[in-house]
Amino acid sequence: MAWFYLIVAGLLEVAWAYAMKRSEGFTLVVPAVTTVALMIASFILLSIAMKSLPLGTAYTVWTGIGAVGAFLVGIAFLGEAVTLMRILAATFIVIGMTLMKLASSS
C-alpha cells in the first residue's frame, strides 16, 4: 500500500506544479488555492508512504515522479521544448527511480 500512496503523492506533485504555473506567481486565487491544497495532500500521502519505505527511496521516487511528470505536462500542455538533452535527462531520472525501487526491500 505504501507504494500506491507514494505514486499518488508523486502524481499530486505534478498536479500542484502545474497549478502553481497557472497561478501566475500566486496572483490568481483559484490556481493558488488549488496549488496549496494539492501540496498538502501530496505531503500527507508522502508521509504515510514513509512510514514503511526508506526515506531515500520514498523521496527520490516522489521527486522523480514530480520532475518527469512536470516535464511531460510542460510538453503536452504548455508547449515546452522537446530536445534530445531534456529527454535524456528525464530518462536518467527514471533510471534512478527504478534503481532506488529495486534497491528497496519494501
C-alpha positions in Angstrom: 0.0 0.0 0.0 2.9 2.3 0.7 4.0 2.3 -3.0 0.4 3.2 -4.0 0.4 6.2 -1.7 3.8 7.2 -2.9 2.8 7.1 -6.6 -0.4 9.1 -5.9 1.7 11.6 -3.9 4.0 11.9 -6.9 1.1 12.5 -9.3 -0.3 15.1 -6.9 3.1 16.8 -7.1 2.8 17.0 -10.8 -0.7 18.5 -10.4 0.4 21.1 -7.9 3.4 22.1 -10.0 1.0 22.7 -13.0 -1.5 24.6 -10.8 1.4 26.7 -9.5 2.4 27.6 -13.0 -1.2 28.5 -13.8 -1.4 30.7 -10.7 0.9 33.2 -12.3 3.0 33.7 -9.2 0.1 33.2 -6.8 -1.8 36.2 -8.3 -4.8 34.1 -9.4 -6.8 32.8 -6.5 -8.3 29.5 -7.8 -5.0 28.1 -9.1 -3.1 29.3 -6.0 -5.6 27.7 -3.6 -5.5 24.5 -5.7 -1.7 24.5 -5.5 -1.7 24.7 -1.7 -4.4 22.0 -1.4 -2.6 19.6 -3.7 0.7 20.3 -1.9 -0.9 19.4 1.4 -2.4 16.2 0.0 0.8 15.2 -1.7 2.8 15.7 1.5 0.3 13.8 3.6 0.5 10.8 1.2 4.3 11.0 1.1 4.4 11.0 4.9 2.2 7.9 5.0 4.4 6.1 2.5 7.5 7.0 4.5 6.1 5.0 7.5 7.3 1.8 5.8 9.5 2.9 2.9 13.1 4.1 3.4 13.5 7.9 3.3 15.9 8.0 0.4 13.8 5.7 -1.7 10.5 7.4 -1.0 11.9 10.9 -1.5 13.7 10.0 -4.7 10.7 8.3 -6.2 8.4 11.2 -5.2 10.6 13.9 -6.6 11.3 11.8 -9.7 7.6 11.3 -10.5 7.2 15.1 -9.9 10.1 16.0 -12.1 9.4 13.7 -15.0 5.6 14.3 -14.8 6.1 18.1 -14.8 8.4 17.7 -17.8 5.8 15.7 -19.7 2.9 18.1 -18.6 5.1 21.1 -19.8 5.5 19.5 -23.2 1.9 18.3 -23.5 0.0 21.3 -22.2 2.4 24.3 -22.1 4.3 23.9 -25.4 7.7 23.4 -23.8 10.6 22.3 -25.9 11.3 18.6 -26.7 15.0 18.3 -27.1 17.3 15.3 -27.0 19.1 16.6 -23.9 15.8 17.1 -22.0 14.6 13.6 -23.0 18.0 12.1 -21.9 17.8 13.9 -18.6 14.3 12.6 -17.9 15.4 9.1 -18.9 18.2 9.3 -16.3 15.7 10.4 -13.7 13.5 7.3 -14.5 16.6 5.1 -14.4 17.5 6.5 -10.9 14.0 6.0 -9.6 13.9 2.4 -10.9 17.3 1.6 -9.3 16.1 3.1 -6.0 12.9 0.9 -6.2 15.0 -2.2 -6.9 17.4 -1.4 -4.1 14.5 -1.0 -1.6 13.5 -4.0 0.5 9.9 -2.8 0.8 
